[in-house]
Amino acid sequence: MAEKKLKHFYIAEDQSIYLLSSKDAAKLKKWMELCIKQLNRLGYSNVEMIGKGAYGFVFEGEDDNNQPQVFKFSRLDLPLHVQDRLEEEAQMQDALSHAAIPRLYEYLKIKRQSIIHMSRAKGEDLEVISLKQGPLPAEQIVNITILMIELLTYIADPKHNRMLKPVVHGDIKPSNIVWDDAKQSLQLIDWGSSVWAQLDKQGNSTATNVMDLMSSDIQQTNSRMGDIYFIGEEQLNGGLSSPRFDEQGMAATIYALASGQSCRYGYKVITASSLGLPQILAKPIDAMLGDDPVLRRQAGDYLFNNLGMLKKLVLSDTPTKPAVEPLIPVWLRHHEEDIETVVYGSRKSFLREQGSEQSLYDVDDVQLEKYYKNYLAGMGATEKAFIAAVSRLAKYPVVGGLAVRWEKDGVYVDSNITLYDPSLEYSFQAAVNNMIYLAQGIYRVGIFKSCLFNAKDTLHFERDTRTAPFENNGQRIPFEVSAITDLENVSHLHSYFEDGKDPDEYLHLPDNVMLVLKEMNSIHHTGCIIFEVLEQHLKIHSYLMLLDHSKKQQFEQCLQQLLELLPSIDELGIAGFMKLPYKDTRFFEHINQLPEHYYPKNPK
């Protein structure tokens, strides 16, 4: 690989290209094209980007024998010591030889650019499969558990590497496990958080000689932060690295796949024992996710020590999938083009148990992952799970909004959600139901609102300096018109303004803009409109559907007026407004947890 050919490989931003400024979007496209072109020059064909994360991005290309190869590049916009992690990742991966670990071909460093070249894991990652299928069948969950226990037992055995120490992967989650359905096998990918364990499973130091003890501070953790939605308490709180970290990641992964969630935190309400799993698996998973550290370790030992019993379980020949009864309505429609959903949520502060230094002023973009994960600090487990459940909805092609109101007597939910891929109905409905169950498990008084919009409909306005006004450049705010006019329940509109100003939103729009929004509020429609103002970039995110056809001209005029008033907006921040079409409020009583439900002893 020639030096000159690889010097420009890096991608700056990890977010939807439709939310970037025109300058950043052009830069991103250019880099993508360059990566593909350079790998083509090196003799690889069918090159495409297959993944990206905080530290790097991954491309796939086929070699001369049509064998898929993977190239992982560090981001050049990161500090050098962070980029150097890619070399450590390559060393860790190279130290292990197992069918469930991608094979390392070589590690290269060309100028500042670090690159790992490795084999391609066959199949789809389990997060993608989970989103397509919803909660996975108990039979598949048992199979995945057996394979994960075997793999984790292997990497925790010091005899299997030259350092004679257990290895900790450090970031076990569904998206890092690739499932090959044809072979019923898996591979564990992304070893960027892996380290040599400082403690073994019994809590003893893994230092093998005096020099080890002298050269490293055995009180200073070497562990890395995996995904906060999946890692356990010890890793999250900076404990010394141990195979127990991966045990916890596995328990969280099995639980998330069995329940159709994207995090570990729902375990108090949606217990593993309520998911139709065999009792021998469900009870240890519940204990491994629980609050008692001693019980967590005992449950982990029980599960690993009873691998033989798991393998002997009598399972059905056909997958067992529970029926999903819709708790709130979901509308199904077809859409000509792909939708790239982003979720925006407001009124979250009441979900926090204590204050946090992190405030919304530190968040400069509505992009989902950064926005929600930064805001989890100070929340209880069920509150975190609820936020994660809302964010999971944005992984589907969906638009709409919901308002969840907690009162002393229970939970009131108003919603208007449209899914644009009927093949995902089962999975999406399960995700919506999980969100409702988690809401039922939160005992507070307050309101949470969330808007789901298509990032491809976002309008962008740019200016050269912070003091220059934003000007409309001939764009229009898009809106749909309902199939039939709807004038019913006009007196029961879920208004933009009915419950006052949102304490979590900090962009104060000028009075003239608010007057136009007030006029729009009097026209029967549904949807959301969000203003996001940065130093030199203003974005208007929206999803709007007009329900009163007779007001089409007036509605269009309002939207045009909003754009004409852009020069009057001079503050920075985010403000969102949502309107639901009518009050068909669903009521749910509070619950502590779902009832137990296990796999039948004799499924045949």
Summary of the structure (lengths in Angstrom):
residues: 604
radius of gyration: 25.5
end to end distance: 56.9
largest distance: 83.6
contacts: 1956
relative contact order: 0.10
helix: 36%
strand: 22%
